[in-house]
Amino acid sequence: MNAPTSASRLRQFDDLPGPRGVPVFGNLFQIDSTRLHLQLEKWCEEHGPIFKLRLGPRRAVVLGDHELIATALRDRPDGFRRTTKLEQVWTELGLMGGVFGANGETWRRQRRMVMAAFDPGHVKRYHPALQRVGLRLAKRWQQAARDGTTIDLQADLMRFTVDAIAGLAFGAEVNTLESDEDVIQKHLNRIFPAVFKRIFAPIPLWRWFPSVEDRALAHSVVEVNAAVEGFIVQGRRRLQANPALREHPSNLLEALLVAADEPDSGMDDKQVAGNVLTMLLAGEDTTANTLAWMIHLLWQNPQALAQATAEVRRVCADGEPPTVDQIGQLNYVEACAHETMRLKPVAPQNAMQALRDTTLGDVHIPAGMVVIAVMRRDAMSETHIHEAARFDPERWLADGHPGQHASAAKRISMPFGAGPRICPGRYLALVEMKMAMAVLLSRFDIQNVSTVDGKEPRERLQLAMAPVGLRMKVREHGISAQA
């Protein structure tokens, strides 16, 4: 990006185009938080890649240009931070803070601790726990196949990710796949949607007139915080009982506690708790939603489904949940995950707030200004990516189509963010996705993936973007439809 050389050439907020609003509230009443990403994409087409929004007293500049977005993302944490509104809503709910919402020096300290815990070497050490969860998913879907029942795809994948995160991250046997006990999941599912809804609420009615939903949310926050504190107590007991775990922690929580105990870490169990909560929340929705979208897109693209299935059945010939080495061989499945995240990013917009006066393109961004990045716009543009609307995993492979410009998709699609604040759990997320897909494609033949009304699944945004109403029918591989 070439920044203008003369300040006089810079556009100010009031110079920018944008959707017409109303006095005092601006565009706030036009916002549908469950469809915000679609509204922003539509307004990008109408007003261009840089436009303005007025959200009551708050002002926001919206970016739809991938180069400007990358510039802003890479200027974190010094130039941009998470928004103060997110921090306010998060704190008001009584949620413990973690690296996701932290800023400044607090973020730096927590980032070091979290990155150490998410080191691929550590993640590989926890792999047997993930295999056990994969086996539970296989048994659940095997029962559905034998009973001829339809699988609620979103619900089952949420169970898978909750169980996986609890086992990998905390060493806790939370078994929602086999027991159908979804207490933690039920509480978690209330939090992210509520946070996102409150960020865009014109009036904070919950402060004066809490609804039944608001009271249930408050109860869920108490229950989740108690569960997190319980995980930490258990982790401390394991470390005390077995000092060897300090050299070779058996899960992410133990690695976080060890890192926090290092001299001058500046961290304590409160910060560890905040990051445990972050892993529970961020690790559940995002991975499950991507898996649901991937299964839908593969069903819509039979050739890609056949190729992914062939790879899984070659690598995982015995049908067992894949080992670490086998996970590493599922290159086409990983390409399917990346292509899914390009077309259906679970974080289709990213809001940040300027910490200092800066410039993006030809626009002056004053300190305190909110900038909203529209992550999918250029990733779906024919200007940047050949046949951008098509699901084509080959574009992510080194030997992709000649002239396909595979690097374009990798550069423009930023599902995990970019710069210093790139998602620390991206390696773990990909491993979880490959485990679930290996279980599905090695043991089952997909018979149908659809919604109840047969239409395309609606995109619903609740901080993470999810498909609505996807259902799947499978039969066990090797068993004919007549058997």
Secondary structure, DSSP 8 states (H G I E B T S, - for coil): ----S-GGG-B-GGGS-----BTTTBTGGG--GGGHHHHHHHHHHHH-SEEEEEETTEEEEEE--HHHHHHHHHTTTTTEE--HHHHHHHHHTT----TTT--HHHHHHHHHHHHHHT-HHHHHHTHHHHHHHHHHHHHHHHHHHHHT--EEHHHHHHHHHHHHHHHHHH-----HHHH---HHHHHHHHHHHHHHHHHT-SS-GGGTS--HHHHHHHHHHHHHHHHHHHHHHHHHHHHHH-GGGGTS-SSHHHHHHHHHTSTT----HHHHHHHHHHHHHHHHHHHHHHHHHHHHHHHH-HHHHHHHHHHHHHHTTT-S---HHHHHT-HHHHHHHHHHHHHS-SS-EEEEEESS-EEETTEEE-TT-EEEEETTTGGG-TTTSTTTTS--GGGGSTT--TT--HHHHHHH--TT--GGGS-TTHHHHHHHHHHHHHHHHHHEEEEEEE-TTSS---EEESSSEEESS-EEEEEETT--TT-
